[in-house]
């Protein structure tokens, strides 16, 4: 069997692991697995989920079933409470926004100001995305208040949605459609 320098390094690391306290069959090995047992219990371990560096150290494990890709405007919204279909109070949303805006300065001095400004602008407009996601996912017990709020955001000068419905019901097109449906 042909060996490469990389496979030799990998084999040597395995032998080093085994040599340290007879870990394969020793109690230390069982203790090591016990420590990370809960972490690995639900993982679907395969080659695509394990990331290693040049030194063959495992750097991370990813369960791709729980990963998603979202538009930034959807990803940067205030999180809801688990299993709640109700919108967060304005006070909680404002506290989240303030924390979101202050975090880059706490986390790192290397902050891209343009990116930070963009994310903060997106966060200021996150409520329409929350409303839209609730309507599109059929994730509300009553849709009309959501639709009315969306209508007010999109058409601030046109009044309430109910008035728009009543106005359109008086249009000739609606009357023809209604008459056609009644004639069946």
trRosetta pair geometry for C-beta under 8 A, 3 or more apart (Angstrom, degrees):
i j d omega theta_ij theta_ji phi_ij phi_ji
3 7 5.1 -130 -156 82 79 121
3 8 5.4 86 156 -58 123 90
3 11 7.8 -38 -145 -4 131 142
4 7 4.9 91 50 10 78 99
4 8 7.0 -139 93 -5 40 88
5 8 5.5 -56 -147 37 33 114
5 9 6.4 35 154 -21 66 103
6 9 5.7 -53 -149 34 32 111
6 10 6.4 32 152 -19 64 106
7 10 5.4 -51 -147 37 36 115
7 11 6.2 39 153 -20 66 104
8 11 5.7 -53 -146 37 31 111
8 12 6.2 33 153 -20 65 106
9 12 5.6 -53 -146 37 31 113
9 13 6.4 33 154 -21 64 103
9 56 6.7 171 123 -14 104 134
10 13 5.8 -52 -151 33 31 111
10 14 6.6 32 151 -18 63 104
10 56 5.5 161 -105 -104 78 156
11 14 5.7 -55 -153 34 33 113
11 15 6.4 31 151 -17 67 105
12 15 5.7 -54 -147 38 33 110
12 16 6.3 37 152 -22 65 103
13 16 5.5 -51 -149 34 33 114
13 17 6.5 37 151 -22 64 103
13 56 5.5 -168 18 85 169 140
14 17 5.6 -52 -152 32 33 114
14 18 6.4 29 152 -16 66 105
15 18 5.7 -53 -145 39 34 110
15 19 6.0 35 155 -24 67 109
16 19 5.7 -56 -143 36 29 112
16 20 6.6 30 158 -25 63 103
17 20 6.3 -58 -156 26 27 108
17 23 6.0 -77 157 50 75 142
18 22 7.3 8 176 -131 65 36
18 23 6.1 -128 -124 45 35 91
18 24 5.5 6 -128 -31 92 108
20 23 6.0 19 79 -30 80 117
21 26 5.6 -130 140 79 86 171
21 28 5.1 22 125 24 138 154
22 25 6.1 -40 156 56 101 83
22 26 4.3 117 96 -45 86 119
23 26 5.4 -65 -110 42 26 113
23 28 5.6 -72 -115 86 78 107
23 29 4.2 119 177 -69 71 103
23 32 7.3 12 -160 7 115 143
24 29 6.1 77 -117 -65 6 166
25 29 7.1 71 27 32 8 141
26 29 5.3 109 65 1 73 97
26 30 7.6 -138 107 2 47 86
27 30 5.5 -53 -153 38 45 111
27 31 6.2 48 148 -22 72 103
28 31 5.5 -55 -150 37 34 113
28 32 6.3 39 150 -24 66 102
29 32 5.5 -49 -149 31 33 113
29 33 6.6 28 153 -14 64 103
30 33 5.8 -55 -149 39 33 108
30 34 6.3 40 150 -26 65 105
31 34 5.4 -51 -147 32 33 117
31 35 6.7 40 153 -26 64 99
32 35 5.9 -51 -156 25 32 113
32 36 7.1 -4 159 11 63 104
33 36 6.5 -74 -149 54 34 86
33 37 5.8 64 150 -68 69 91
34 37 5.3 -24 -141 -16 30 124
36 39 4.7 -56 -166 43 72 120
36 40 5.6 52 139 -12 94 109
37 40 6.3 -73 -145 47 26 95
37 41 6.2 49 156 -57 65 96
38 41 5.6 -30 -145 -8 32 122
39 43 7.6 14 138 -25 63 121
39 61 7.8 111 151 55 105 140
40 43 5.1 -59 -152 24 56 122
40 45 7.0 9 -160 -53 102 124
40 61 7.5 -17 -103 125 80 174
42 63 7.1 -11 117 -89 93 158
43 49 6.6 152 -177 149 106 150
43 61 5.8 -19 -129 158 149 132
43 63 5.6 -131 -124 -75 68 107
44 49 6.4 155 85 -44 71 157
44 63 6.3 102 24 -131 85 90
44 65 7.1 80 11 -15 131 122
45 49 5.9 -129 -130 71 40 132
45 50 6.8 40 -154 -48 84 111
45 61 7.4 -41 -105 -146 85 124
46 49 5.5 86 51 9 64 104
46 50 7.7 -155 91 -3 28 96
47 50 6.5 -71 -145 39 30 100
48 64 7.1 -31 128 -18 112 139
49 61 5.8 30 149 -162 94 74
49 62 5.5 -147 -153 65 70 62
49 63 6.5 24 -139 -89 126 42
49 64 6.7 -123 -97 -15 88 94
50 58 6.1 -60 -166 -131 99 105
50 61 5.9 -15 -102 -107 62 77
51 58 7.2 101 75 -161 51 62
51 59 5.0 -60 107 61 98 98
51 60 4.9 8 49 55 118 81
51 61 7.5 -159 19 -76 79 32
51 62 7.1 44 -16 -4 112 105
52 56 5.5 -2 176 -143 134 39
52 57 6.3 152 -155 71 80 35
52 58 5.6 -49 -95 -96 81 45
52 59 6.2 146 -125 0 24 88
53 56 7.3 -80 69 -9 62 14
53 57 5.1 -3 36 53 105 90
53 59 5.2 93 -38 -49 93 122
58 61 7.0 10 174 -51 120 88
62 67 6.8 23 175 -51 113 131
63 66 5.3 39 98 20 103 104
63 67 7.6 171 95 -24 54 90
64 67 5.1 -50 -149 20 52 120
70 74 4.5 -114 174 84 116 113
70 75 4.3 144 86 -59 122 93
71 74 4.9 82 63 10 84 102
71 75 6.9 -162 90 -7 38 91
72 75 5.6 -59 -138 41 33 110
72 76 5.8 10 170 -2 72 111
72 119 7.7 -105 179 -105 118 73
72 122 6.0 -70 133 -135 101 165
73 76 6.7 -56 -129 47 22 94
73 77 8.0 49 157 -52 49 97
73 122 5.5 -134 -107 -154 64 111
73 125 7.2 -37 -147 96 104 107
73 126 7.6 -175 -174 -106 66 63
73 129 5.4 -175 146 -83 90 144
74 77 6.5 -38 -171 -15 36 120
74 129 5.4 -161 -100 -177 57 131
74 133 6.6 114 -138 -71 105 129
76 100 7.9 111 -160 -164 96 148
76 119 5.7 -157 -124 -155 154 81
76 122 4.7 66 81 112 140 122
76 123 5.3 -90 154 -74 109 77
76 126 6.2 -116 116 -92 71 119
77 123 7.6 169 -101 -127 32 63
77 126 3.9 158 -118 -169 71 117
77 129 5.4 -131 -80 88 130 120
77 130 5.3 154 -170 -64 138 93
77 133 7.9 -141 17 6 173 144
78 88 5.7 -98 127 34 135 146
78 92 7.4 117 -178 122 140 89
78 93 4.9 -85 -59 -124 167 79
78 96 4.7 112 -122 81 101 160
78 97 7.5 -52 -76 -49 109 77
78 123 7.9 90 -49 -158 75 92
78 126 6.0 128 -6 112 76 143
78 130 7.1 -18 49 -70 85 142
79 96 7.5 -174 25 -130 74 148
80 84 5.6 -152 164 70 105 99
80 87 7.8 -84 -114 -124 102 36
80 88 6.5 -151 -120 -41 57 98
80 130 7.7 136 -59 -146 106 118
81 84 3.9 39 73 8 97 140
81 86 7.7 -4 40 64 114 86
81 88 7.0 132 -23 -86 92 89
85 134 7.5 110 -164 -139 82 116
85 139 6.3 -163 -126 154 99 78
85 140 5.9 145 180 -118 118 48
85 141 6.0 108 110 -16 155 92
87 130 7.0 100 -120 134 99 137
88 92 4.4 -106 174 84 114 125
88 93 5.2 139 97 -55 117 86
88 96 7.7 41 121 -9 163 137
89 92 4.9 92 58 9 81 100
89 93 7.1 -148 95 -4 41 88
90 93 5.6 -56 -145 40 34 112
90 94 6.1 35 156 -21 68 107
91 94 5.9 -56 -147 36 27 110
91 95 6.5 27 154 -18 62 106
92 95 5.7 -53 -146 36 33 112
92 96 6.4 36 153 -20 64 104
93 96 5.7 -54 -152 34 32 113
93 97 6.5 34 150 -20 65 104
93 127 7.6 29 -154 -75 155 101
94 97 5.6 -50 -148 35 34 113
94 98 6.4 34 154 -18 65 104
95 98 5.8 -52 -147 36 32 110
95 99 6.3 31 155 -16 64 107
96 99 5.8 -58 -149 40 30 110
96 100 6.1 33 153 -23 66 109
97 100 5.6 -56 -146 36 29 113
97 101 6.3 25 157 -17 65 107
97 120 7.8 88 -167 -145 91 78
97 123 5.6 149 -122 143 89 127
97 124 7.4 76 -135 -82 135 60
98 101 5.9 -57 -146 37 29 108
98 102 6.2 16 160 -10 65 112
99 102 6.0 -64 -141 43 28 103
99 103 6.1 45 160 -45 65 102
100 103 6.0 -41 -146 9 25 119
100 119 7.4 -135 160 138 113 112
100 120 7.3 158 115 -101 106 72
100 123 5.8 167 103 -115 154 164
101 104 7.9 -57 179 18 32 98
101 116 7.8 92 -145 179 62 101
101 120 5.4 60 -103 -109 97 118
101 123 7.8 -143 -59 64 87 153
102 105 6.0 -65 -170 40 55 109
102 106 6.3 46 142 -19 83 110
103 106 5.6 -64 -147 39 38 108
103 107 5.7 28 163 -18 76 112
104 107 5.9 -60 -137 41 29 107
104 108 6.7 -49 -173 50 64 84
104 111 4.5 93 154 -119 120 126
104 116 5.4 -97 23 -106 166 123
105 109 7.8 38 -151 -103 55 48
105 111 6.5 -37 -79 -39 56 153
108 111 6.2 147 90 -59 91 76
111 115 8.0 -141 176 63 70 101
111 116 5.7 25 170 -45 112 138
112 115 4.0 47 96 18 116 115
112 116 6.4 164 86 -16 60 86
113 116 5.5 -54 -143 39 33 114
113 117 6.2 35 157 -21 67 105
114 117 5.8 -54 -148 36 29 111
114 118 6.4 31 153 -20 63 106
115 118 5.6 -53 -149 35 32 113
115 119 6.4 30 155 -16 66 106
116 119 5.9 -56 -148 38 29 108
116 120 6.3 27 155 -17 64 108
117 120 5.8 -57 -146 39 30 110
117 121 6.3 32 154 -20 65 106
118 121 5.8 -55 -149 35 30 111
118 122 6.4 30 153 -18 65 106
119 122 5.6 -52 -147 36 32 112
119 123 6.3 35 153 -22 65 105
120 123 5.6 -51 -146 35 32 114
120 124 6.7 40 152 -26 62 99
121 124 5.7 -49 -155 26 33 114
121 125 7.1 8 153 2 63 106
122 125 6.2 -75 -158 49 34 95
122 126 6.8 65 143 -66 67 85
123 126 5.3 -15 -153 -29 42 122
125 128 6.0 -25 175 26 81 110
125 129 7.2 82 127 -14 76 101
126 129 5.4 -60 -158 41 50 113
126 130 6.1 53 146 -25 77 102
127 130 5.5 -51 -146 34 36 113
127 131 6.3 36 155 -18 67 103
127 153 7.7 -173 100 -89 104 148
128 131 5.6 -53 -146 38 34 112
128 132 6.1 32 156 -18 67 108
128 150 6.5 102 -141 -121 82 76
128 153 5.1 -171 -92 138 113 164
128 154 7.9 116 -135 -54 131 81
129 132 5.7 -53 -141 40 31 111
129 133 6.2 32 158 -20 65 106
130 133 6.0 -55 -146 36 27 108
130 134 6.5 29 154 -20 62 106
131 134 5.9 -58 -154 34 30 111
131 135 6.5 23 153 -14 66 107
131 146 5.1 166 -159 -161 88 88
131 149 5.6 -135 -120 93 149 116
131 150 5.0 -177 129 -68 135 95
131 153 7.6 154 45 7 154 145
132 135 5.8 -57 -148 38 33 108
132 136 6.0 21 160 -11 69 113
132 150 6.4 109 -72 -111 74 131
133 136 6.0 -58 -136 45 29 105
133 137 5.8 13 168 -5 66 117
133 139 7.4 -14 132 37 75 132
134 137 6.4 -66 -136 47 20 98
134 139 5.0 -107 -143 72 61 95
134 140 4.9 64 166 -49 109 110
134 146 5.4 -129 93 -129 123 150
135 138 7.7 16 176 -73 30 38
135 140 7.0 -12 -83 5 48 131
135 143 6.2 89 -121 -147 84 100
135 146 5.2 -179 -65 127 98 133
135 147 6.4 105 -107 -72 136 76
135 150 7.0 -35 -22 -28 150 152
140 143 5.5 126 82 -85 127 57
140 146 5.6 -122 -68 -23 172 143
142 145 6.0 54 109 11 108 101
142 146 7.8 155 104 -4 64 94
143 146 5.6 -69 -162 44 50 112
143 147 5.7 43 149 -20 85 110
144 147 5.6 -59 -141 41 32 109
144 148 5.9 34 160 -22 68 107
144 161 7.5 -170 -164 81 80 137
145 148 5.6 -53 -142 37 30 114
145 149 6.3 30 158 -18 64 105
146 149 6.0 -57 -150 37 29 108
146 150 6.4 27 152 -16 64 107
147 150 5.6 -54 -146 39 32 111
147 151 6.1 38 152 -24 66 106
147 161 5.9 104 124 -135 95 174
148 151 5.5 -51 -147 34 30 116
148 152 6.5 31 153 -19 63 104
148 160 6.3 -8 -149 -159 109 82
148 161 4.5 -125 -107 12 69 124
148 162 7.4 -3 -104 -23 116 83
149 152 5.7 -52 -148 35 33 111
149 153 6.6 32 153 -19 64 104
150 153 5.7 -57 -151 35 33 110
150 154 6.1 19 158 -8 69 111
151 154 6.1 -62 -141 45 27 101
151 155 5.7 -32 178 40 67 106
151 158 7.5 -95 167 78 97 116
151 160 7.5 72 99 -169 134 37
151 161 4.2 136 23 -74 168 104
151 164 7.0 -142 -163 11 142 148
152 155 7.1 -71 -115 68 18 66
152 156 6.3 52 177 -107 59 57
152 160 7.6 -13 -73 -110 100 49
152 161 7.8 -84 -40 -36 75 91
153 156 7.1 1 -145 -67 16 85
155 158 3.9 -19 152 21 121 125
155 164 7.9 77 87 -77 155 145
158 164 6.3 40 146 -79 117 115
159 163 4.6 -37 122 63 131 145
159 164 6.9 167 80 -45 95 83
160 163 4.8 99 64 4 82 101
160 164 7.3 -143 103 -5 48 86
161 164 5.3 -52 -153 34 40 115
161 165 6.5 45 149 -22 69 99
162 165 5.6 -47 -152 31 35 114
162 166 6.6 33 151 -16 65 104
163 166 5.7 -53 -148 38 35 111
163 167 6.2 38 152 -22 66 105
164 167 5.6 -52 -146 36 31 113
164 168 6.3 25 158 -14 65 108
165 168 6.1 -62 -148 41 27 105
165 169 6.3 32 153 -26 64 107
166 169 5.6 -51 -148 29 31 116
166 170 7.2 28 154 -18 60 101
167 170 6.2 -63 -165 30 33 107
167 171 7.7 47 140 -37 62 93
168 171 5.4 -28 -161 -1 50 120
168 174 5.9 121 148 -50 73 144
169 174 5.2 -138 -137 136 35 157
170 174 7.2 45 38 57 14 131
170 175 7.7 12 -165 -48 28 107
171 174 4.7 91 64 6 87 103
171 175 7.0 -155 96 -6 45 87
172 175 5.5 -56 -146 38 35 112
172 176 6.2 35 156 -20 69 104
173 176 5.9 -55 -149 35 29 110
173 177 6.3 26 154 -16 64 109
174 177 5.7 -57 -147 40 31 111
174 178 6.0 31 155 -20 67 109
175 178 5.7 -55 -144 39 28 112
175 179 6.2 28 156 -19 64 107
176 179 5.8 -55 -145 37 29 109
176 180 6.2 31 155 -21 64 107
177 180 5.7 -53 -147 35 29 113
177 181 6.4 27 155 -17 63 107
178 181 5.8 -56 -148 38 29 110
178 182 6.3 29 153 -19 65 108
179 182 5.6 -55 -145 37 31 111
179 183 6.3 36 154 -27 64 107
180 183 5.8 -55 -150 29 29 115
180 184 7.8 47 151 -39 56 88
181 184 6.3 -33 -169 -4 38 113
